[in-house]
Amino acid sequence: MDWSPLWISIATSVTATVITLFLGLAAAAWREGRKGPAMALVDGLFLLPLVLPPTVVGFLLLLLFGRNGPLGKLFLELGTTIVFSWPATVIAATVVAFPLMYVTARAALEQVDPTLILAARTLGASEWRVFREIALPLAWPGVLAGTILSFARALGEFGATLMLAGNIPGRTETIPIAIYFAVEANEMTRAATWCLIDVGISLALLAGLYSWTHLQGPGRVRGTRR
């Protein structure tokens, strides 16, 4: 049995999760404290990949990174292409996982006691120092939860990946794509094996998150609103 879909999925999910962690945190920190009608549009744009069908997301990414797309032309000038390559799997997984990271990070930051933030600012701390030394450590449990959920979402991504990266064995064939084409070829044993692997990884992540959350217990995270 070719195990490359497992390694491709893990490499893709880990890379996408790291990118999503930084992008989601940056977006949530920037959004925190800003109000107004425009922010509703911003939230809608950030959460759009969560509600759109993955094939629609993949098609939009294909328009963006294809040979005639704005970013596709830019990469062609640099002598490379994104479509039907491993980076395309990372981009697709990052886009669909980003909303989960953003919404959980924002919720976690909103739970930080504002008096601590105000006190730090009053003492002359910069915004970056306030975020790094106060807001982020207190919001870290929620951020960690968002990171695990983002990894699980990236691991299970199918539609956008197939649209943007295609199915190239050994390069872009992730576990969900391997399951789909195994069923298409009537290889049910192979498809069931990949299903069990995918379910096992996802259950292990979610069970670990559940156990860790309950071990924390109520009131264990200081500086957050109750």
N, C-alpha and C positions, 0 to 999 in steps of 0.2 A: 504494500500500500504506500502510495506517495504521500508523505507527511508534510510536503511543502506548504499546503494551505494553512496548516497550524502555525508554522513559523512566520509565514507572511501575515496572518491575522494578528499574531501577538506583536510582531514588529510594527505593524500598521497601527494597532490600537495603542501601544505604548507611546509611539511618536505623536499620534494625534492627541492623546491625553495630555502629554506635556505641553504641546502647543495650546490646547484648549484651556489648560490651567492658567497659563499666563494671559491669554487673550480674555478669558472669562473674568479673571480677577481684575484686570485693567479696565474692562468695560463696566463691571459692577462698581469699582471704586470711582470711576468717572461719573457714573449715573447717580451714585449716592448723594443725596442732598440737593439734586437738581429737580426743579418742578416746572410745570407749565405744559401747555397742550403739545408742544413739540416733543416732549419726553414720551408721550404716549405713542407717537409715531416711531421713536427710537426703540422703545420696548417691542413694538410690533415687528420691526425689522430684525431685531435680535432674536426674537422667538419664532420668526416665520419658518425656519427649517424644521421646527418641532411639529408644526401643524400641516405643512405641505406634504403631499405624497413624495416619497423618496425619488421616484422617477422624475417628478417635476423638478426637484432640487438638482438631480443629475443632469437633466436637460438644460437647466439654466447655467450650470457649471460648464457644460459642453459648449454652450454659446459663448461663454466667457473665455474659456481656455482653448477652444478649437482653433484651427488654423486661421479662420476668418474673424475670430474674436479679438478684442483689444489686448488681452493678456497673452493670447495665443500668438498674435503677431509679434509681440514684444519678445517672447521666448524664441520665436523663429529667428529673429534678428540676432539673438544671442547664441544661435546654433543648436538649439534643443527644442523639444516639445514636451508637453505635460500629458496630453491625452494618451491613453493606453500605455501607461508606465506606472511603476510603483509609487512615485510621488502623487499620482492621481488618486490612488487608493487612500493615501494619507489626507489629501485635500478633502475628498468626499467624506471620510470619517470625521475629520475635524469640523466640517460645516454642520453635520447632523448632530454631533455631540456638543457643540458650543452652547446651544440654548440651555441644556441641563446644567452646565457649569455656571453659566451666567445667572440663571434664576436662583440656584442654590447659594451661590456666593453673595448675591445681592440680599437674599433673605437673611443670611448669616451676618452680614455687615449691618443690616438694619436692626439686629438684635443687640448689638453692642451698646452699652450704656452711654448715652450722649454726653453725660456729665464728665465722664473720663476723657472723652475727646475734647470737650470744651476746656477742661482744666489743663490739658497738655498744650493746647493752643495758647491759653492765657500765659503759660510759663514760657512761651516763645518757641515751642517746637515747630519745625516745619511740617508741611502737609505730608511729605514723604516719610518723615520720622514718625509722625502720628500713625500713619497707616502701617508702617513696618513694625513698630514696637508696641502698639496698643491694639489697633483695630484688627490686624491680621492674626496675632496670637489668640485673641478672644474669639474670633470668628472661625478659627481653624477647624473645629469639629465639623461645622457645616461645609466648609471648603473641601475637607477630606471626603465627606459624603458625596459632594458633587463630583469630585474626581473619580471616585469608584463608579458612580452611575454613568459618567461620561465614558469611562473605559468599557463598561458593559455595552453601552449604546454603540460605541465605535466597533466593538467586536462583532456585533450583530448586524452591522450595516450591509445592505444588499443592493437596493435599487439604484442609489446614486453612484455607488462604486461600479456597478455593471455598466451604467450609462457612460461614465467618464473614463474608467480604466479598462473595461472589457473583461474578458476571461482569457488570460494568457497563463497557462500552467507554468508554475515556477516563478512567475513574476507578479501577476495581479490576481491570481485565483485565491480568494479568501475562503474561509469555512462556509459562509452562507452561499457563495457562488458554487463551491464544490458540491454542496447539498443539492442545489437546484439542478445542476447539470448531471449529477448522479441519478436523480429521479428521472430526468429527461432520457437518460440512457437505460432506464429500468434497472439500475444497479442499487436495489433497495437496501442491501446489506451495507454497502459503502455509505449511502445516504444516512442510514440509521446510526452508523458509527460516528459520523461527523456530527449528527444531531446530539448524540449523547455527550460528546466532547464539549460541544458548545454549551449545552445545558449545564454540564458539570462545572465548567469554568464560571458561568454566570451565577449559578447557585452558590458556589464557594465564595464569590465576591460579595453577593448580597447577604449571605449568612454571616460572613465576617463583619460586614458593616452593621448588621442588626445586633450581633453580639457585642461589638465594641460600643455601639451607641447605648445599649442597656447597661453595660458595665460602668459607663460614665455616671449614670444615675442622675436624677434631678438635682439641680443646684451645684453640680460638680464643677461647672464652667463658671467661674467668677467673672463679674463685670458684664454679664449679659442680663437683659431684662427678664423678669419673671412675671 
